[in-house]
Amino acid sequence: MRGAEAATATRPDPATAPRPAATSGAPGRDADVLVVGARCAGSAVAVALARAGRRALVLDRAAFPSDTLSTHLLWPAGVAELRRLGALDAVLATGAPPLTRALAGAAGMEIEVDQPVVDGIDHGLCVRRPALDAALVDAARRAGAEVRERCTVTGLARDGDRVAGVTVRDRDGQETTLRAPLVIGADGRRSRVAQEVGASEPERERRSGRDCFFAYWRDDPDAGDRRSVAAQWRSGAELGTAFPCDDGLVLVLVQPPVARRDAFTADRTAAYRATIARIPELARRLAGAEMVGKVRSATGIASYFRRSAGPGWALAGDAGHFKDPVTAQGIRDALHYGRRLGEAVAPVLDDPAALDATTARWERERERECLEVYQWTNVLARGTALTPLEAEVYRAAVGDPSIAAAMLEVFARRRRPSRVLAPHRAAGLAARSLLRRGDRRGAVASLGRDVATACGDALERAGARRG
């Protein structure tokens, strides 16, 4: 079985599994945990806490369903997280097609392979955020969490050096203080919680070499099997994707180098269409499709890690860690590490010292597990043309399906980027790139930069492990 059938066959719904009754709350507290932000990370935290019998109170200024700027692709590991949280059935009900295959194209070559299987899930999904986030909020409520919409957190309450709650303004403009042993900021890249605890400035940051522009297209009624393929192409320094999603649409994203930003500033729609035309395979994919709605943008992108734990507080999702959308890892990580944060803190909420040690350990684990993917993402986000070594990897993958499958396992978080190729194979491809006709001096310089980047990244990972 593949796709949606395999996702639901003979598997219990975690949302209906027996769970302990929620705690009534200790004197002087309004909840066991206050979660600021109800989208991916916030709902995942809340589900885990509620299942553990803890009272999670989630606060969000939006009223759901609500949109947010996002390219919303999930590889199989992200879909598996939706199932763990009890949200997958509602997400599948949107009609988004299971993306059972993935395609990558560059330099006139294309690689198309089946998605890897992650915890029984063999497909990706691309679901627009109003439906996706509403399904997650509903899952949090069904698990036993309380979600309050249309309320804005305006500051934090403290007990000495410890965060002890939040001040919140409700839909009627009334401001109150809510108290809890732990406040989790799951409020995105512009996190108010991060600002209040002095963690807005990243500890580790890399500016992207690409901007992001996307729009939805009404897909060709005769698209057929193309509706099951998540596709990405590179042409020169340009990068574009086509991800079929709900309501018969396809999300079409282009990530031009930042050097071309002025063209988009002058006429965003014209520059967007011109960029698609620069990627012939993407233009062919859209034959018979029609753009609907406006072109949306994210510019000035930076990937980062922020300090994400302290006395009485933690930062989940994009509030604490963000990667350029070129590898589509954000939602999976928000769900995965949000859930793990909730599971980790639930037993220790009544012991401040143990709680702080637990959030610090969770932060270290997230950094160690995400750092290599962060580095790999930064390489793809450089905004440059395919390097000679990257071209050799594509050529090898065309001839060897196991390499193509290994590349896709990186996106699905089943394999580390440094483990796609054995060292002897990587050395052989590097040598082959130098032997090809063409600009050999340029190839040597490019390979030198690749080696320097790999060595620097390895040193950075070693330092993180020691820390």
Number of C-alpha atoms within 10 A of each C-alpha: 8 16 18 21 11 14 22 16 10 8 10 12 15 19 20 11 10 9 14 11 13 18 14 13 13 12 7 9 15 19 25 26 29 27 30 30 28 29 29 31 34 34 34 34 34 36 31 27 30 28 26 21 20 27 25 30 24 28 24 23 19 17 12 18 13 14 15 12 10 16 23 22 26 25 31 29 26 27 28 24 24 26 22 20 26 25 26 23 15 18 24 19 11 16 13 23 23 25 30 25 21 23 19 19 19 21 14 11 14 17 20 19 16 17 26 26 17 19 13 16 25 25 31 30 27 25 27 24 19 14 19 24 23 23 27 28 27 19 25 30 19 17 26 26 26 19 20 18 17 14 20 22 21 15 17 19 16 14 9 7 9 16 22 23 26 23 16 22 18 18 13 8 10 9 15 12 16 18 21 25 24 27 27 28 26 33 28 23 15 11 19 22 26 26 13 13 19 10 21 20 13 16 11 11 17 18 14 24 22 30 24 24 23 22 20 23 21 19 24 18 10 10 15 9 10 17 24 22 23 29 24 22 23 25 19 15 16 20 29 26 25 25 27 30 28 19 14 16 24 27 24 24 26 27 26 24 20 17 11 12 17 11 14 17 10 10 10 18 18 12 19 24 14 13 22 21 13 18 21 15 21 25 17 12 16 20 11 13 19 14 17 11 10 11 17 16 17 14 14 12 19 17 21 23 25 21 23 28 24 19 21 24 25 27 31 30 28 25 30 26 27 23 27 24 24 23 19 20 25 24 24 26 24 28 28 24 20 26 25 17 27 27 19 19 24 22 16 15 20 14 10 15 12 14 23 21 16 20 24 18 15 19 23 18 15 19 19 16 14 18 18 18 21 23 22 18 22 22 17 18 27 16 21 17 18 18 17 23 21 17 17 19 21 24 17 16 20 16 11 12 14 14 18 23 19 20 22 25 22 19 22 24 20 16 15 18 19 15 11 20 15 10 11 9 13 16 13 12 21 20 15 13 22 18 11 11 7 10 10 14 10 13 19 16 11 15 20 12 13 18 12 12 14 16 12 13 17 15 12 14 18 12 11 14 13 6 8
